[in-house]
């Protein structure tokens, strides 16, 4: 079965070219023009990638992103908007988005970003155990603490997978930015810090003993909690 992309855009002159272009790429494409329709669509027919405009007529796109994540949606979300400031990018990523594309944009760039998101969410048939407590199912792109699933966004999962595969070793900020975003990312590396912050909070809230430790000026390392004295 092919990948499904949901376009959430209220302007027809923008939505129609997107839909046609993605369909020519071989994707199954859905289109809705409001935030509430998008949330209802995701509940009934999950998508692999959501292309989400922020300026929707009923619900702000950031709220749609947050509510989708809260409801358990674990596919990729790419925000497409005229809001191009660094703060807007950070807020979007903090709400659970995986990528951020500023209008106006070229269709070729959007296609490349969709393909990159799908590659990152494809995974391989592998499970990474971490201290026998934290378990990462790469094929299903799911993370468990014991028997409980830890809900992560696509970017959070990718960062954790890389850190877990290099457990107790420092992974540089540059490598994380290149592997999780891409080598052509022109935004601030603060997006990485936002993602790391969310990941830490989620692991702590699930009682996971493993910690993501910052190594100043270098990168991050996943390590077990220090034993009690």
N, C-alpha and C positions, 0 to 999 in steps of 0.2 A: 504494500500500500504506500502511496506517495505521501509526501509531507503536506500538512495543511497549514495555510497562512490565513489569519484573520486581519483584515484591514479595518481600522476604526477611524473613520474620517468623514466629516459632515459636508465637505465641499466636493461636489461631484466632479468638477474639472480637475481635481487632484486625485480623487479616488479612482476614477475610471482608467486613466493611464496606468496607475499602479496595478490594478486588478488585471488588466490585459497583459501587462509585462510579466507579471508573476505567473499567469496562466500559460503564457508561451514558454516559460521555464519548466513547465510540467507540474506545478504545484496545484493542489486543490485550494481554491481561494474563496473565502467568504468576505462579505462587506456589510458593515452596519454603520449607521450615521449618528448614533448616540451612545453615551456611556452605559445606560441601563440595558440597551440591546446587546452591547458587548458582553456585559456580565452574564446576561441570560444565555447568550450564545456559548460562552465558555463553560457554563454549567452543563449545558446539554450536549455540546460537541467540542471537546477540548481541541486546541490548536497547538502546533509545534512552535509557531512564531506568531506573535501579535505585533502588528505595526500600529502604534497608538498615537493619535494626534492629541495634544493637550487642550486645545481650544474647542471643546465639544459644547453643544448648545444646552445640555442638561446637567452634566456632571463633569467637573474638571478632570482632565486625563490623569493627573496625579492621584486623584481619589479613586479612579477606576483601577489604576495600577495597584494601589494599596489594598483595595477590597478584593481584587483578584488573587493577590498573594495570600491575604488572610483566609480566603476560601480554599486555599490549597493548590492554586494553579502553579505548576512548576515548569511550564514551558518558557521560552525566551520572549522578552518584551523589549521592543525597540521603540523608543519615543521619537516621534517626528514632529518638530514644532519650529515656529519662528522665534521662540525664546532661546536665545543663543548664549546667554551669559554663563560664566563659570558656576555661579551660585545655582542657576536653574539646572545645570547638568548634575551638580552634586545632590540637589534635592531629589531630582528624578531617580538617580541611582539609589539614594537612601530609601525611596519608596518601593524599591524592588525592580527597577528597570535594569536591563542587561546592556543596552546600547542607547546612544542618543545621536540623532541625526538632525542637523539644523536645516530649515528651509531658507532659501531654495536649495534643492539638491538634484544631482543627476541620477537618472534611473539606473545607470550602470553601477554607480556607487551603492545605491540601495540594494541592488541584486547581489553585489559582492558581500555586503554586510549580512544579508539574509543567509547566504551560503556559509559565511563564517559562523554565524550563530548556530546553524544546523550542524556544522562539523563539531562544534563544542558540545552540543547536546547529544550527539550520536553515541559517544562513549565506545568502550570495547567490552568484551565479556571478561570482566575481572572484578574481583572483590578485594578491597584493601582493608585488612583488619588492623586496628590501631589499639594496642594494649589489651585486646580482647574485650574492650568496652565499646569503643567507637568503631563502627563498621561502615565502610563505604562501598556501596554496590555501584560500580562504574557503569555497568550495562544498563541498569534501571535508573541511574543518576539519583540514587537515594542514599541517605545517610541515617544510620540508626545508632542510638545510645541504648545498648542492651536490646530490648524488644521494641522500644519506642522510636518512632521516626522523628528525625530532626528536620523541620521544614526549612529548606534553603532555596534561595534564588539560583539562577543559572551561574551567575558570576561567583557567588559564594561557594557553590559546589566546586567550580573549577579551581578556585584558589585553594580550598581545602584539599582537593585531590592532589594537587601539585605538592603542597606542603607535606601531606601524608606519605606520598611516594618518596619524599626526601627527608623522612622523619629524623629529627635531631640534627639536621644540617640546615645551614642558612641558605634560603633562596632569595636571590637579589630582587630588589624592586623592579629593576629593568627586565628581568626574566618574567616576572609575574605580569607586568604590563604587556610584554610582547606576546606571551602565551595565552593570557586570559582575555585581553583586549586584542590588539594586534600591533605590529611594528610600525604601522602608519598612524597610530593614535596620536592626535595633536592636542588633546585636552590635558588638563592638569592631572598630576599623579595623586592629587587629593582624592580622586575617585577610588583609588586603591585603598587609601586609609579609611574611607567611608565603608567600603566593603569589608575590610578587616574588622572594623568596629562592630558591624552588624553580626559578623560571623562569631566573634567572641561572645557577644551577648547571647546568641542563640545556643552556643555550646554550654555556656555557664548556666543558662536557664534550664537546660536538660540534665544538669548535674554531671556533665562530662569533665573528667579530671584533666584531660589533655588541654594544654594551653597554647595559644598562638602568641609567641614572644617576639617583640620588636628588637632588632639589633640596630642600634642607632647608626644611620648613615649607610647601612648595607642592605638590610631586608628583613625577612621574618623567618621564624623557625617554629615548628610544631614539636612540643615536648611534653612529657608527663609532668604532673604536679610534683613538687618537691615533697619527700616524705616528712611526716610530722616528727618532731623531736621527741 
